[in-house]
Amino acid sequence: MPLLEKLLSSDDQGLHDLVEAGSALFDCPMALVSVLDNDCQRFLARRGVDVGQTPIEQSFCRIAVAQDRLLVVPDTHLDTRFLLNPLVTGEPHIRFYAGAPIRVSQSPDAPVQGIGAFCIIDSKPRTFSDADSTRLVSFARGVEAMLQSRLSSLALSEDAVLLKAMLADKERAERQFRQAERLTSIGCWRLDLATEKVVWSEGIYDIYGIPFGGTQNLDDALAYYVPEDRTRLEAALDSAIRTGEPFDLELDLVPSSSSLKRVRAVGEPELEDGHITALIGVLQDVTERHRSITELDKRANTDEVTLIASRHKFVSYIDARVDLAKISRERLALMLIDLDHFKQVNDTLGHAAGDDVLRAVAMVLRSPWLKGSLAARLGGDEFALVLTDPDLIERLPEIATTLVKELRFPRRSPAGNFTVSATIGCSELIDTADSRHDLLQRADRALYRAKAQARGTFWIDTPPRSLDTAA
């Protein structure tokens, strides 16, 4: 499997992002993308695992591949297949495993086959719901899309070499090239710098949704891109002409005969006597792949119950805002919010009633008066609010007072009446050495102080602030 060997030797940041997202979504310390390779299983991406491969006989994923369906092992100590597995009896002491097989085709004519699995692992037993199973399979489908795209690109590169070797039989080569264009949704282009005329292969006409034939003026070709992406493409073309640097962009294009498409545009200079006389490249329709990745990203960044930001989104957002605040010297504040007596709702009224309370909290945190602050559910009954509006931060005590009042939810139960309230800890970025950890630590300390004084109150950590907001 030569293409699969190349896949194993490559590194894709997108796979690492999916593994991190899967670990965060399922709250599992370990997550892997595995590929079976002769006498071992190798990891294309991993989270919480130090080794890059394990012997095939110890592999859980090979069983998921062999049975061609999701494999869930709630407790390895209760499953004779795995009880004596060295990965169970020794590091990393696997107690729970769930893995969905990954299937790809190595060429347009080859059948789809299982090559590995997307899995999550825990060192303690746990249950796994039908909804969890559906989400894990969705992650596996996303991995499949990324690997299939990579394999297609590798196959296309090899096909390009093959096509060049077949130029002696021009008619046959053109026929096969057109078939490759249709199968991969790819077309080729050449921009003559002297005339600013663009020559397209038939595949690009298909992507643009216009009839085949003739050359295109550069301005006419660029007119199909959304304005901001047209600007990016023009800058890339100018840079390639001036510096000889190739480019590789993903852009939004509006064809004449269909809705918005996502395309990948790749280009490089063509030299004649040492001078750049043209640009050549390919254009690929990657709409479906982009849609799949976008959906996975949305799921990873959105809390399923409340539809506000997830912990994964919160971490990436606050890291970015801290970095921006250090550069721009803008103010940044954080509220950590714990619900009081929430467990009593679940215990006496059921989890559906608990979910209703969580959604009510989210609705308050998304109120228009909070002016674009990011609301996130960190897990269980823990929430966070990241404030970036200077006016809100200036009025932090007033904002916290209002939230404490609005986040009160009286409930009646057979065991008696009670009120779910919120206790809030607040902190603010104080100098350029601050990190997310510092901000969270101070907010957590303030939350502890608030709980110590009374539930349903707030505390603001207010050390001297050295960021110069006037700078």
RAUR-V395457 format. One record per backbone hydrogen bond with DSSP energy under -0.5 kcal/mol. NH is the residue of the N-H (numbers start at 0). CO is the residue of the C=O. If there is no record, write none. Layout:
BEGIN
[[NH:CO] [NH:CO]]
END
This chain:
BEGIN
[[4:0] [5:1] [6:2] [7:3] [8:4] [9:5] [9:6] [12:10] [14:11] [15:11] [16:12] [17:13] [18:14] [19:15] [20:16] [21:17] [22:18] [23:19] [24:20] [25:21] [26:22] [27:22] [29:120] [30:46] [31:118] [32:44] [33:31] [33:116] [34:41] [35:114] [36:39] [39:36] [40:53] [41:34] [42:51] [43:32] [43:41] [44:32] [46:30] [53:40] [55:38] [57:54] [58:55] [62:59] [63:59] [64:60] [65:61] [66:62] [67:63] [68:63] [70:98] [71:69] [72:96] [73:71] [75:94] [77:74] [78:75] [79:77] [81:78] [82:78] [84:81] [87:84] [88:84] [89:85] [92:89] [93:86] [94:121] [95:121] [96:72] [97:119] [98:70] [99:117] [101:115] [103:112] [109:106] [112:103] [114:101] [115:101] [116:33] [117:99] [118:31] [118:116] [119:97] [120:29] [121:95] [125:73] [132:128] [133:129] [134:130] [135:131] [136:132] [137:133] [138:134] [139:135] [140:136] [141:137] [142:138] [143:139] [144:140] [145:141] [146:142] [147:143] [148:144] [149:145] [150:146] [151:147] [152:148] [153:149] [154:150] [155:151] [156:152] [157:153] [158:154] [159:155] [160:156] [161:157] [162:158] [163:159] [164:160] [165:161] [165:162] [166:163] [168:165] [169:167] [172:168] [173:169] [174:170] [175:171] [176:172] [177:173] [178:174] [179:175] [180:176] [181:177] [182:178] [183:179] [184:180] [185:180] [186:282] [188:280] [189:198] [190:278] [191:189] [191:196] [192:190] [192:276] [193:276] [195:191] [196:191] [197:215] [198:189] [199:197] [199:213] [200:187] [203:200] [204:200] [205:201] [206:202] [207:203] [208:204] [209:204] [215:197] [217:195] [220:216] [221:217] [222:218] [223:220] [224:221] [225:251] [228:225] [229:225] [230:226] [231:227] [232:228] [233:229] [234:230] [235:231] [236:232] [237:233] [238:234] [239:235] [240:236] [241:237] [242:238] [243:238] [243:239] [244:238] [246:266] [248:264] [250:262] [252:250] [252:260] [253:223] [254:252] [254:258] [255:207] [260:252] [262:250] [262:260] [263:283] [264:248] [264:262] [265:263] [265:281] [266:246] [267:279] [269:277] [271:274] [274:271] [276:269] [276:274] [277:269] [278:190] [279:267] [280:188] [281:265] [282:186] [283:263] [284:184] [285:261] [285:283] [289:285] [290:286] [291:287] [292:288] [293:289] [294:290] [295:291] [296:292] [297:293] [298:294] [299:295] [300:296] [301:297] [301:298] [302:307] [306:302] [308:374] [309:300] [313:309] [314:310] [315:311] [316:312] [317:313] [318:314] [319:315] [320:316] [321:317] [322:318] [323:319] [324:320] [325:321] [326:322] [327:323] [328:324] [332:386] [333:426] [334:384] [335:424] [336:382] [337:422] [338:380] [339:420] [344:340] [344:341] [345:341] [346:342] [347:343] [348:344] [349:344] [349:345] [353:349] [354:350] [355:351] [356:352] [357:353] [358:354] [359:355] [360:356] [361:357] [362:358] [363:359] [364:360] [365:361] [366:363] [369:366] [370:367] [372:369] [373:385] [374:372] [375:383] [376:308] [377:375] [377:381] [378:381] [381:378] [382:336] [383:375] [384:334] [385:373] [386:332] [386:384] [392:388] [393:389] [394:390] [395:392] [398:394] [399:395] [400:396] [401:397] [402:398] [403:399] [404:400] [405:401] [406:402] [407:405] [408:419] [410:417] [412:415] [415:412] [417:410] [419:408] [420:339] [420:418] [422:337] [423:456] [424:335] [425:458] [426:333] [428:331] [433:430] [438:434] [439:435] [440:436] [441:437] [442:438] [443:439] [444:440] [445:441] [446:442] [447:443] [448:444] [449:445] [450:446] [451:447] [452:448] [453:449] [456:453] [458:423] [460:425] [460:458] [461:459] [465:429] [465:463] [466:429] [468:466] [470:467]]
END
